[in-house]
Amino acid sequence: MPRVELVSRADVSADVVHLYDQVFGPERDPVSDPGTVSGTPGNWWTAWANVPGILKAFSAFPMAEASLDPKLRELAILRTGYARGSRFVFSQHCKAARRVGLEEAKIEAVPYWTVADGVFSPVERAALAFVDGMILEGGRIHDRVVERLRAEISDEHLLMLTYFVNMYALHATSTKALRLEYDDVAERVVEIPAPETPRVQDWRTPA
């Protein structure tokens, strides 16, 4: 379950009520009546409503104001969610990618893009490599990757791409840490008990 308290409609400020109305519909309390149109619990919003300034900051640069190609943006966010291991970000942006017209074959191939021959364009492959450098190598991106991107997109768009990857890396990491949305899952790396009945070799006891 979420690791922080969720904030009911009755306990939020007027500006957060407006956000709740946009996400959940008017007059609805998303704590007692959870769920969004895409099927998520919706507790990303009700958790961060504990700190309204942060919740509002997440939309400080709306996607609608970004001139970056939305297909390239969603491709990058999809890879960000996958590389960060966030079910929430990956699942939600599969849907967002379809909405902006990204082909199903590309959505499917995001997890294994490095061996998906003939699926992605050169600029898409460069964007995916850029994401992997940011997420999997902590920002260590080879010059050739950046050169390929800058040959295809403007510096303005490169900065937007960087921003969106960072923003959704934050989303992905924090939903896992706080167990929100589809990332409310138990730790999977645990000890699996050995059988009680000894086998041919039983290394639990001294040789």
Backbone hydrogen bonds, N-H to C=O, Kabsch-Sander energy under -0.5 kcal/mol:
donor,donor_aa,acceptor,acceptor_aa,energy
3,R,178,L,-2.3
7,V,46,T,-2.3
8,S,6,L,-0.6
11,D,8,S,-1.5
12,V,9,R,-1.3
17,V,13,S,-2.4
18,H,14,A,-1.9
19,L,15,D,-1.4
20,Y,16,V,-2.8
21,D,17,V,-2.5
22,Q,18,H,-1.8
23,V,19,L,-2.2
24,F,20,Y,-3.5
25,G,20,Y,-0.8
25,G,21,D,-1.3
28,R,25,G,-1.2
33,D,29,D,-2.4
35,G,41,P,-2.1
36,T,40,T,-1.9
39,G,36,T,-1.9
45,W,42,G,-0.9
46,T,42,G,-1.1
47,A,43,N,-1.8
48,W,44,W,-1.8
49,A,45,W,-1.3
50,N,47,A,-1.7
51,V,48,W,-2.1
54,I,51,V,-1.1
55,L,48,W,-0.5
55,L,51,V,-2.0
56,K,52,P,-2.6
57,A,53,G,-1.5
58,F,54,I,-1.4
59,S,56,K,-1.2
60,A,57,A,-1.9
65,E,62,P,-1.5
66,A,63,M,-1.8
73,R,69,D,-2.4
74,E,70,P,-2.7
75,L,71,K,-2.1
76,A,72,L,-2.1
77,I,73,R,-2.4
78,L,74,E,-2.7
79,R,75,L,-2.1
80,T,76,A,-2.1
81,G,77,I,-2.7
82,Y,78,L,-2.4
83,A,79,R,-3.1
84,R,80,T,-2.2
85,G,81,G,-0.6
85,G,82,Y,-0.9
86,S,81,G,-2.8
87,R,85,G,-0.7
90,F,86,S,-2.0
91,S,87,R,-2.8
92,Q,88,F,-2.6
93,H,89,V,-2.0
94,C,90,F,-1.2
95,K,91,S,-1.2
96,A,92,Q,-1.9
97,A,93,H,-2.0
98,R,94,C,-1.8
99,R,95,K,-2.0
100,V,96,A,-1.5
101,G,98,R,-1.2
102,L,97,A,-2.7
106,K,103,E,-0.7
107,I,103,E,-1.9
108,E,104,E,-2.7
109,A,105,A,-1.4
110,V,106,K,-0.8
110,V,107,I,-0.9
112,Y,109,A,-1.0
113,W,110,V,-1.3
115,V,112,Y,-1.7
116,A,113,W,-1.2
117,D,115,V,-1.6
119,V,116,A,-1.5
120,F,116,A,-0.7
125,R,121,S,-2.6
126,A,122,P,-2.1
127,A,123,V,-2.2
128,L,124,E,-2.5
129,A,125,R,-2.4
130,F,126,A,-2.2
131,V,127,A,-2.3
132,D,128,L,-2.3
133,G,129,A,-2.1
134,M,130,F,-2.2
135,I,131,V,-3.3
136,L,132,D,-1.8
137,E,132,D,-1.0
139,G,133,G,-2.1
140,R,133,G,-0.9
140,R,137,E,-1.0
141,I,139,G,-1.2
145,V,142,H,-0.8
146,V,142,H,-1.6
147,E,143,D,-2.9
148,R,144,R,-2.0
149,L,145,V,-2.1
150,R,146,V,-2.9
151,A,147,E,-1.2
152,E,148,R,-0.6
152,E,149,L,-1.5
153,I,149,L,-2.9
158,L,154,S,-2.2
159,L,155,D,-2.4
160,M,156,E,-1.9
161,L,157,H,-2.6
162,T,158,L,-2.3
163,Y,159,L,-2.5
164,F,160,M,-2.7
165,V,161,L,-2.3
166,N,162,T,-2.3
167,M,163,Y,-3.0
168,Y,164,F,-2.4
169,A,165,V,-1.7
170,L,166,N,-2.0
171,H,167,M,-2.0
172,A,168,Y,-2.6
173,T,169,A,-2.7
174,S,170,L,-2.7
175,T,171,H,-2.4
176,K,172,A,-1.5
177,A,173,T,-2.4
178,L,174,S,-2.6
179,R,175,T,-0.7
180,L,175,T,-2.3
183,D,180,L,-2.1
184,D,181,E,-1.3
185,V,183,D,-1.8
190,V,188,R,-1.2
203,W,201,Q,-0.5
205,T,202,D,-1.0
